[in-house]
Amino acid sequence: MMKMNLRKSLLVAGLSLGAFLFVPGVANAETATTVTKKQVTTYDMDDSKKTELTCLFRSDMEHIPYVDVEQYLDLIYEEDADYTLTGSGDEYTVVGKNKNTGATGSELKLDTAADTMNFAGFYGFIVGKFDRTGVDFVQSTSEKVMEEPVTTYDFSKYGIDLHAEDGHVYMPLSTISDVFCQSLTYSEYMDGSIYLTRIDATHADPTEFVQKKENEQFNVITRGADVADYAYRELCFVLENLYGRPGRARSPEFVEKLKTPGGFDKTLTEGGKYKDIDVALMKKYLTSTNKAEYVLGTYMLDCLLFDGGHAFFSNNYFMTLFNDDNMDQTELAKEYNRLFKDDAVANVVSTTVGKLNNEKPTLNMKLNPLREKGFGKPVKTWTDEVAGEVAYLYVFKNTAVFRFDGFKDEVIRMKSGEKPFIEALELAKEKKCDNFVIDLTTNGGGSDQVMQFMLGMMFEGKSYDYHIGANNQYKRKDIYSADKNLDGVIDEKDDEVKYGFNYAIMITRHSFSCGNTMPCLAKEAGIPIIGETSGGGGCNASMLVNPGDCNFYQSSSTSIMTTKDYKSIDPGAKPDYEMMTMAEDGTIDAPMYDPDKLVATLNKHFSNEKKANTIKVTTKTIKVKASVLKKKAKKVSPITVKNAKGTVKYALASGSKKAKKALSLNKKTGTITIKKKTKKGTYKIKVKVTAGGTVSYKSGSKTVTVTIKVK
């Protein structure tokens, strides 16, 4: 056992937690806090794979393990990354190295006196697997758009401390789990052990082993004051630093309050009502040691932040307590039922959250019969022994419609060896279809890897997505290659896989997450969209942890999905052909499910003569000093392209022998490299700029003269 005198005052940022605020070192600078070091058994998904993590436990926070930062990072990225921590005193540096490539990541600076975590670049720091389902049919690379900005987390504003001991740095388990939740990995501390869950976008549930342990916690109806206190402070940190503030949140006014440090707690402390939610009362419940009251607090938070499915703070409680018949007799369920009967707020809030979560199932119950009536029976249904019915194909005249209600791995490849999407394309080809429609009208999202595989097939090339940081405005572009022939290798043979269909997508307000992203990206590529505006889901989902309990929850992350001009896709994709409306009484008119109307719309769209490409190309004369070129070559960008429809390529049309020798043209970007030691003079070349066209625009080209003057 060790004793330490805590020197840091954590009474900061106006964080007002009432009776639950723990403020180490404030009452007496000589107050001694006992710290015990333990080896804690850590289960990685199940009991077949376990290890030991070194943890510290403070006597004033005995239910909150502080984990060794270096050990934890090595654990969650163990397959292909190794992290090293160096430093002394209060300042430490962590750097990762990829075991496969040898590449090192950017630095993470830890200051245990200031309680700060400073990333030179968060994405650059992650050298292991990142937000990937582990599928082998898609690979991605990132195209540099801008320098990654510094990301700093100041935990002192939330009373969360970092601790240095014997050359190691420790931080609370749930805090480090939340910071690195972008890996879709989360860790829980239950009954003296740590349980690590690695979630992919297709199977977003813990293993049976972890679930069983989580379920045991539903027979515990109280939590320690230290847990209640710390859990609230962690929630404050998450909502102000890791939450993406999506535009579809129920209370935009409340979301606006979260933009500044201390905004969440300050708003709750000041009180008032948002969407009829008494936020002062919500704080009382969120900080309660009674777990049933805490559940109610998360329900109230959902009434403010629910965005259609990505932000779901009562996630595990709602899904387990009230949707699992085996759990309705647990002690926590009984306690909440008592609260539900005695507390009018609990009754109203629970009913509201129930309605929010039932919106999509209710819509499904209306859409499915309409589709069945219009489309009839599918010509083929794919059924997996585990996943159930995976996909369906309908064929009408020259049009095939491929329906699947979730972007699951099984849509691409099932355990049986069947390949629903590829087989649907082949069957449509056999039936001599011209049009191939992706039906996302009852699709709630899933794996972005599956989505990108399908987009690559539709684009007949590579696919892509775009992101921007909600807090730091960091822009990213990811480019995806797919194993289109599913032979286990992504190579040039995949470029030959093209079906040549006229593609279209059907959507409704139910189309959420990937069901929203796909039509947004496809529309930019000129693929027509049919139905009504899709349902949003513009942020990636993060899995976060409630400290010292069994509850993980979802939060829309700071990584916002965007269009290619970096505007959020949360407003949804607007249809090119509005073929569904819903009246105020819930009555639906959906002519998109009428085969004759659907086929007529598509044939008219694709038979119309394509428009001329709107590409515009301008150039500017570039002047460079010969002295600059004596030491090294110089890249310049004299060509500007606007309003191009389709992929832009550049080709050298003509030029003098002297100019061709001195200048080199990048065929993808149009950048020109002036070679090293190029002599003084004027160099001219003609460049042909071609836009490949889209389903609505012809290809087009412009030839321009580029002039480079070396003085």
Disulfide bonds with the S-S distance in Angstrom:
none
